[in-house]
Amino acid sequence: MIFWEKRPFSIIYSIFCRFGGKTAVFTYDASGQRVKTVEPGGKTTYFPFGNYEETVVGSSTIKRSSYAIAGQVVAFRVAGDPVTTNNGLFFIYGDHLGSTTMLGTSGGAFVAGLLGRYRPYGSYRGTAPTQTITDRDFTGQRENRELGLLYYNARFYHPSIGRFASADTLVPSPAIPQSFNRYSYVLGNPLRYSDPTGHVCYDPQTDAATPGNCNGGNVSQPSRPQPKQSQPTVPPTNLITHLPIAKDTATGVDEIDWLGGFGANWFSQDPTGCNQNCYGQSHNIHTGLDFGAELGTTVYATVSGTVVLKYGTDADPNVVIKVTVGNVNFYVLHGHVNPSVEENAVIHAGDVIGTVAEHDYTHVHLSIRREDANGSGQDWAYNPLLFMAPELSAMLTIDNTDKYYGNETPTSMVGFRYGTGSYFDEQARKNMEIIR
């Protein structure tokens, strides 16, 4: 098996040993989401949206629309399949991990040739299903039957060997040694956990709304002293895996009008505009990135996690997504957004969460926060540009016409701690415990 991986362009997976040199081509958008697959033999599938796909086989175009509850696909509708019985509305009967075990028709009958029984790591136990209605398989992920791989959004998984085909770009739980085996699947406990994103495992039964809360099964973790608040845990390098506003260098789509923010710049300490009161609560520092866009532009989740009601007056209306990494909660705020999601909704990066709200300068305010462990309200704020996937930050150019003060630049500050006093006061800067 030979892999070439180069996002956000085409990725070619060539299988020589097992499939006699057959080649499949996978095309991704700028955010790393698969948008097209060309399989050996020429069958082509397009994925323009998360819950819709079209497969072209010869002169036939098969359309599939799926329906999900809390992120789990429970039903789908098929149209255009030359096999007449493959069309219609079907319901998925799954196990505790969300694996497809049976399909039911709208009339209540079971579909023949689908009984799916799985070994712990996802390979088939007994006869493999013969139906061609859906490719939803182990833990509900899509299967590429030509290659024997499952697509887990961030990367491919090989159920026969119980390993991912490429290394994880994240180490989601540094306190758990198994996390450093970046090819392993769900910390070696596939009977309990699943991995909907290809990055972070979670427990579908007890922690479905808290991705990353796995502890490897019944193995208790040793207690560790908590770090002092003056030494904060910074977010993962690739915390942000999708842009809030559409931009794709491959297709030319670009709905971002301008970009600026973070640090001690003129509009966070503008004496003519707001007499230094606009950002007084944050030391006269702009705490996030502003993505300029037209009113009503679609806004996408930049991370995977759970919608929470928090920081209600900050860049309101807003959508805040909680991301749990190990035992630390980070809060990613999408500000000036008319929300289309509700509290406690489980969100995946790239999901639509609302539209750009009305403002003097319409934009999305993106910031990352971490609560102070003592509940003092002096939370930590981090520079989103430094905690997003490299293929995303490479597409962005901050408007440097904004004036920055002292030795600061848009990327010089990693983060700082909330408190009292202005950045322009020397003692206040020390209290902020600025991270560079």
C-alpha positions as CSV (number, residue, x, y, z in Angstrom):
1,M,0.0,0.0,0.0
2,I,1.5,3.3,-1.0
3,F,0.1,6.7,0.1
4,W,0.7,10.2,-1.1
5,E,-1.1,12.8,1.0
6,K,-1.0,16.5,0.1
7,R,-4.0,18.6,1.2
8,P,-5.9,20.6,0.1
9,F,-5.3,19.2,-3.3
10,S,-5.9,15.7,-4.8
11,I,-4.7,12.8,-2.7
12,I,-3.9,9.6,-4.5
13,Y,-4.0,6.3,-2.7
14,S,-2.5,3.5,-4.8
15,I,-3.1,-0.1,-3.6
16,F,-0.6,-2.5,-5.3
17,C,-0.3,-5.6,-3.1
18,R,-3.9,-6.3,-2.4
19,F,-5.7,-4.8,-5.4
20,G,-3.3,-5.3,-8.2
21,G,-2.3,-1.7,-8.8
22,K,-5.7,-0.1,-8.7
23,T,-5.7,3.6,-8.1
24,A,-8.4,5.8,-6.5
25,V,-8.2,9.6,-6.5
26,F,-9.6,11.7,-3.6
27,T,-10.1,15.4,-3.9
28,Y,-10.3,17.7,-0.9
29,D,-11.3,21.3,-0.4
30,A,-9.2,23.9,1.4
31,S,-10.5,22.9,4.8
32,G,-9.5,19.3,4.3
33,Q,-13.0,17.9,3.6
34,R,-13.4,15.3,0.9
35,V,-15.4,16.7,-2.0
36,K,-14.9,14.1,-4.7
37,T,-13.8,10.4,-5.1
38,V,-12.9,8.6,-8.3
39,E,-12.7,4.9,-7.8
40,P,-11.0,2.2,-9.9
41,G,-13.4,1.6,-12.8
42,G,-14.4,5.2,-13.1
43,K,-17.2,5.5,-10.5
44,T,-17.2,9.1,-9.3
45,T,-18.8,10.4,-6.2
46,Y,-19.2,14.1,-5.3
47,F,-19.7,15.4,-1.7
48,P,-20.8,19.0,-2.1
49,F,-22.4,19.1,1.4
50,G,-22.0,17.1,4.6
51,N,-25.4,15.3,4.2
52,Y,-25.6,15.0,0.4
53,E,-23.7,13.1,-2.3
54,E,-24.0,12.2,-5.9
55,T,-22.5,9.1,-7.5
56,V,-22.0,8.9,-11.3
57,V,-21.8,5.4,-12.7
58,G,-22.0,5.2,-16.5
59,S,-25.1,7.1,-17.5
60,S,-26.7,7.0,-14.1
61,T,-26.5,9.6,-11.3
62,I,-27.4,8.3,-7.9
63,K,-28.4,10.9,-5.3
64,R,-28.2,10.3,-1.6
65,S,-29.5,12.6,1.2
66,S,-28.8,11.6,4.8
67,Y,-30.6,12.7,8.0
68,A,-28.8,12.9,11.3
69,I,-29.7,13.3,15.0
70,A,-27.0,14.6,17.3
71,G,-24.4,14.0,14.6
72,Q,-25.4,10.4,14.0
73,V,-26.9,9.4,10.6
74,V,-30.2,7.6,11.2
75,A,-31.8,7.6,7.8
76,F,-31.2,8.5,4.1
77,R,-33.0,8.8,0.9
78,V,-31.8,7.4,-2.5
79,A,-32.9,8.5,-5.9
80,G,-31.7,7.7,-9.4
81,D,-30.3,4.2,-8.7
82,P,-30.8,1.9,-11.8
83,V,-31.6,-0.9,-9.3
84,T,-35.2,0.1,-8.6
85,T,-35.3,-1.5,-5.1
86,N,-32.3,0.6,-4.0
87,N,-34.4,3.8,-4.3
88,G,-36.5,5.3,-1.5
89,L,-36.2,6.1,2.2
90,F,-34.2,3.8,4.4
91,F,-33.6,3.7,8.2
92,I,-30.3,2.6,9.7
93,Y,-30.3,0.2,12.6
94,G,-27.0,0.5,14.5
95,D,-25.2,-0.8,17.5
96,H,-23.9,1.1,20.5
97,L,-21.1,2.6,18.4
98,G,-23.3,3.7,15.6
99,S,-22.2,0.9,13.2
100,T,-24.6,0.0,10.4
101,T,-26.0,-3.5,11.2
102,M,-29.3,-3.5,9.3
103,L,-31.3,-1.3,6.9
104,G,-35.1,-0.9,7.1
105,T,-37.4,0.4,4.4
106,S,-40.1,3.0,5.0
107,G,-42.6,0.0,4.9
108,G,-40.9,-1.7,7.8
109,A,-39.1,-4.5,5.9
110,F,-35.4,-5.3,6.3
111,V,-33.1,-5.0,3.3
112,A,-31.6,-8.3,2.3
113,G,-27.9,-8.7,2.1
114,L,-27.0,-6.1,4.7
115,L,-26.6,-7.9,8.1
116,G,-23.4,-6.4,9.3
117,R,-21.4,-8.0,12.0
118,Y,-18.1,-6.6,13.0
119,R,-14.9,-7.7,14.8
120,P,-13.7,-5.3,17.5
121,Y,-11.6,-3.1,15.2
122,G,-14.2,-3.0,12.4
123,S,-13.4,-5.8,10.0
124,Y,-16.4,-8.1,9.1
125,R,-17.2,-11.1,11.1
126,G,-18.6,-13.7,8.8
127,T,-20.0,-12.8,5.4
128,A,-19.6,-9.2,4.3
129,P,-22.8,-7.3,3.3
130,T,-23.7,-7.5,-0.4
131,Q,-26.1,-4.6,-0.6
132,T,-25.2,-1.5,-2.6
133,I,-27.6,1.0,-1.1
134,T,-25.2,2.7,1.3
135,D,-21.5,2.7,2.1
136,R,-22.1,3.6,5.8
137,D,-20.2,1.0,7.8
138,F,-18.3,0.5,11.0
139,T,-19.2,3.3,13.6
140,G,-21.2,4.9,10.8
141,Q,-18.2,5.9,8.7
142,R,-18.1,5.6,4.9
143,E,-16.4,2.6,3.4
144,N,-14.4,2.5,0.2
145,R,-14.9,-1.2,-0.7
146,E,-12.4,-1.1,-3.6
147,L,-9.6,-0.2,-1.2
148,G,-10.9,-1.8,2.1
149,L,-10.6,1.5,3.9
150,L,-13.0,3.6,6.0
151,Y,-13.0,7.4,5.7
152,Y,-12.9,9.1,9.1
153,N,-12.9,12.7,7.8
154,A,-9.4,13.7,8.9
155,R,-7.8,10.4,7.5
156,F,-8.4,6.9,6.4
157,Y,-8.7,3.8,8.7
158,H,-7.8,0.2,7.9
159,P,-10.1,-2.1,9.8
160,S,-8.2,-5.3,9.0
161,I,-5.2,-4.1,10.9
162,G,-7.0,-1.8,13.4
163,R,-4.8,1.2,12.5
164,F,-5.2,4.5,10.7
165,A,-3.4,4.8,7.4
166,S,-1.7,8.1,8.3
167,A,-0.6,9.7,11.5
168,D,-2.8,11.9,13.5
169,T,-1.9,15.6,13.2
170,L,-3.0,16.1,16.9
171,V,-2.0,14.6,20.2
172,P,-5.4,15.2,21.9
173,S,-4.6,14.0,25.4
174,P,-0.9,14.4,26.2
175,A,-1.5,13.0,29.7
176,I,-2.4,9.6,28.2
177,P,0.6,7.8,26.8
178,Q,-1.4,5.9,24.2
179,S,-2.2,9.3,22.6
180,F,1.3,9.5,21.4
181,N,0.8,6.4,19.2
182,R,-0.7,8.5,16.4
183,Y,-1.7,5.5,14.2
184,S,-3.7,3.7,17.0
185,Y,-7.5,3.7,17.0
186,V,-9.4,5.0,20.1
187,L,-6.7,4.3,22.6
188,G,-6.9,0.5,21.9
189,N,-10.5,0.2,23.2
190,P,-12.7,-0.1,20.1
191,L,-15.5,-1.9,22.0
192,R,-16.3,1.2,24.0
193,Y,-15.1,4.3,22.0
194,S,-15.4,5.6,18.5
195,D,-13.7,8.4,16.6
196,P,-16.1,10.5,14.4
197,T,-13.4,13.1,13.3
198,G,-10.3,11.0,12.9
199,H,-8.7,13.2,15.6
200,V,-10.3,12.6,18.9
201,C,-12.1,9.6,20.4
202,Y,-15.2,9.8,22.5
203,D,-17.6,7.5,24.4
204,P,-20.9,7.4,22.5
205,Q,-22.7,6.2,25.7
206,T,-21.5,8.6,28.4
207,D,-19.5,11.4,26.7
208,A,-21.2,11.8,23.4
209,A,-21.3,15.6,23.9
210,T,-17.7,15.8,25.2
211,P,-15.2,14.6,22.5
212,G,-11.8,13.7,23.9
213,N,-13.1,12.5,27.3
214,C,-11.8,9.0,26.7
215,N,-9.5,7.6,29.3
216,G,-8.5,4.3,27.6
217,G,-11.2,2.1,29.2
218,N,-10.9,1.1,32.8
219,V,-7.3,2.1,33.2
220,S,-7.2,4.8,35.8
221,Q,-4.9,7.7,35.1
222,P,-2.5,8.8,37.8
223,S,-3.3,12.1,39.4
224,R,-1.1,15.0,38.4
225,P,-0.6,18.3,40.1
226,Q,-2.5,21.1,38.3
227,P,-0.3,23.7,36.6
228,K,-0.1,27.1,38.1
229,Q,-2.4,29.6,36.4
230,S,0.7,31.6,35.4
231,Q,1.7,28.6,33.2
232,P,-1.5,28.1,31.1
233,T,-2.2,25.1,28.9
234,V,-2.2,26.5,25.3
235,P,-4.7,25.1,22.8
236,P,-3.6,22.3,20.4
237,T,-1.7,23.6,17.3
238,N,-4.4,22.4,14.9
239,L,-7.4,23.3,17.1
240,I,-9.1,25.2,14.3
241,T,-9.7,22.9,11.2
242,H,-12.2,25.0,9.2
243,L,-12.5,28.7,8.4
244,P,-15.6,30.5,9.6
245,I,-16.1,32.1,6.2
246,A,-15.8,30.2,2.9
247,K,-12.4,30.4,1.1
248,D,-11.0,27.8,-1.3
249,T,-7.9,28.5,-3.3
250,A,-8.6,25.4,-5.5
251,T,-12.0,26.6,-6.7
252,G,-11.5,30.3,-6.3
253,V,-14.3,30.7,-3.8
254,D,-13.5,33.6,-1.4
255,E,-16.2,35.2,0.7
256,I,-13.7,36.9,3.1
257,D,-13.6,40.6,2.4
258,W,-10.9,41.6,4.9
259,L,-9.0,40.2,7.9
260,G,-7.6,41.8,11.0
261,G,-7.3,41.7,14.7
262,F,-5.5,40.3,17.8
263,G,-3.1,42.3,19.8
264,A,-2.7,46.0,20.7
265,N,-4.0,47.6,17.5
266,W,-5.5,51.0,16.8
267,F,-9.2,50.0,16.9
268,S,-8.9,48.4,20.4
269,Q,-7.5,51.7,21.8
270,D,-9.0,54.3,19.5
271,P,-9.5,57.6,21.5
272,T,-11.7,59.1,18.7
273,G,-14.0,56.1,18.2
274,C,-14.8,55.0,21.8
275,N,-12.4,56.9,24.0
276,Q,-10.5,53.8,25.0
277,N,-13.6,52.1,26.4
278,C,-14.4,49.7,23.6
279,Y,-11.9,47.1,24.7
280,G,-11.2,48.3,28.2
281,Q,-12.3,44.9,29.7
282,S,-9.5,43.2,27.8
283,H,-6.6,45.6,28.4
284,N,-7.3,47.5,25.2
285,I,-6.3,44.4,23.2
286,H,-8.3,42.9,20.4
287,T,-8.9,39.3,21.5
288,G,-9.6,37.6,18.2
289,L,-9.5,37.7,14.4
290,D,-12.1,39.5,12.5
291,F,-13.2,38.0,9.2
292,G,-15.0,40.7,7.2
293,A,-18.0,39.4,5.2
294,E,-21.3,40.6,3.8
295,L,-24.4,40.6,5.9
296,G,-26.1,37.2,5.8
297,T,-23.0,35.3,4.6
298,T,-23.0,31.6,5.8
299,V,-20.8,31.0,8.9
300,Y,-19.2,27.6,9.5
301,A,-18.0,26.0,12.7
302,T,-14.2,26.2,13.0
303,V,-13.9,23.3,15.5
304,S,-15.7,20.2,16.6
305,G,-17.4,20.3,20.0
306,T,-20.5,21.3,21.9
307,V,-22.5,24.5,21.7
308,V,-22.6,26.3,25.1
309,L,-24.1,29.5,26.3
310,K,-21.1,31.5,27.5
311,Y,-19.6,34.9,27.0
312,G,-23.1,36.1,26.1
313,T,-22.2,39.8,25.8
314,D,-19.0,39.3,23.9
315,A,-19.4,40.2,20.2
316,D,-23.1,39.2,20.6
317,P,-25.0,37.5,19.0
318,N,-22.5,34.7,19.0
319,V,-22.0,30.9,18.9
320,V,-19.6,29.4,21.4
321,I,-18.3,25.9,21.0
322,K,-16.6,24.1,23.8
323,V,-13.7,21.8,22.9
324,T,-12.4,19.4,25.6
325,V,-8.7,18.5,25.3
326,G,-7.6,16.1,28.0
327,N,-9.0,17.8,31.2
328,V,-9.0,21.3,29.8
329,N,-12.0,23.1,28.2
330,F,-11.3,25.6,25.5
331,Y,-14.1,27.9,24.2
332,V,-14.1,29.0,20.6
333,L,-16.3,32.1,20.1
334,H,-17.8,32.9,16.7
335,G,-19.0,36.5,17.3
336,H,-21.5,38.7,15.4
337,V,-23.3,35.6,14.1
338,N,-27.0,35.0,14.0
339,P,-27.0,31.4,15.3
340,S,-28.8,28.5,13.6
341,V,-27.8,26.0,16.3
342,E,-29.0,25.5,19.8
343,E,-27.3,24.9,23.2
344,N,-25.8,21.4,23.7
345,A,-25.8,20.6,20.0
346,V,-22.8,18.5,19.0
347,I,-21.1,20.3,16.2
348,H,-18.4,19.2,13.7
349,A,-15.9,21.5,12.1
350,G,-17.4,22.7,8.8
351,D,-21.1,22.5,10.0
352,V,-23.2,25.6,9.3
353,I,-23.8,27.4,12.5
354,G,-25.5,30.6,11.3
355,T,-25.1,33.8,9.2
356,V,-23.2,37.1,9.6
357,A,-25.2,39.4,11.8
358,E,-25.8,43.1,11.3
359,H,-22.9,45.4,12.5
360,D,-21.3,48.7,11.5
361,Y,-18.6,46.6,9.9
362,T,-20.1,43.2,9.2
363,H,-17.7,40.5,10.2
364,V,-17.2,37.3,12.2
365,H,-15.1,37.7,15.4
366,L,-13.2,34.5,16.1
367,S,-11.5,34.1,19.5
368,I,-10.3,31.3,21.7
369,R,-10.7,31.3,25.5
370,R,-9.8,29.2,28.5
371,E,-11.4,29.6,31.9
372,D,-9.3,30.6,34.9
373,A,-9.2,27.5,37.1
374,N,-10.1,29.5,40.2
375,G,-13.2,31.0,38.6
376,S,-11.8,34.5,39.0
377,G,-13.1,35.5,35.6
378,Q,-9.6,36.4,34.5
379,D,-9.7,33.9,31.6
380,W,-7.0,33.3,29.1
381,A,-7.3,34.6,25.5
382,Y,-5.3,33.1,22.6
383,N,-4.5,34.2,19.1
384,P,-6.6,32.0,16.7
385,L,-4.2,32.5,13.8
386,L,-1.5,30.5,15.7
387,F,-3.8,27.5,16.5
388,M,-5.3,26.7,13.1
389,A,-4.3,24.0,10.6
390,P,-1.4,25.2,8.5
391,E,-3.2,24.8,5.2
392,L,-5.8,27.3,6.6
393,S,-3.5,30.0,7.9
394,A,-1.5,29.8,4.7
395,M,-4.5,31.1,2.8
396,L,-5.0,34.1,5.1
397,T,-3.3,37.5,4.9
398,I,-3.9,39.9,7.8
399,D,-4.6,43.5,6.9
400,N,-1.4,45.2,8.1
401,T,-2.7,48.7,7.5
402,D,-3.9,48.6,11.1
403,K,-1.4,50.3,13.5
404,Y,0.1,48.0,16.1
405,Y,1.7,49.4,19.2
406,G,5.2,48.8,20.7
407,N,6.8,45.6,19.6
408,E,3.6,43.9,18.8
409,T,2.5,42.5,15.4
410,P,-0.7,40.4,14.5
411,T,1.2,37.2,15.4
412,S,3.7,38.3,18.1
413,M,1.3,37.5,21.0
414,V,0.2,33.9,21.5
415,G,-2.1,34.8,24.4
416,F,-2.7,36.8,27.5
417,R,-4.6,36.7,30.8
418,Y,-7.6,39.0,31.4
419,G,-7.6,41.3,34.4
420,T,-7.6,45.1,35.0
421,G,-5.6,47.9,33.5
422,S,-4.6,48.8,30.0
423,Y,-1.9,47.2,27.9
424,F,-0.3,50.6,27.7
425,D,0.5,50.6,31.4
426,E,3.7,48.7,32.3
427,Q,2.5,47.1,35.5
428,A,-0.7,46.0,33.8
429,R,1.3,44.2,31.1
430,K,3.1,42.2,33.8
431,N,-0.2,41.2,35.3
432,M,-1.4,40.0,31.9
433,E,1.3,37.4,31.8
434,I,1.6,37.8,28.1
435,I,2.7,34.6,26.2
436,R,4.9,35.1,23.1
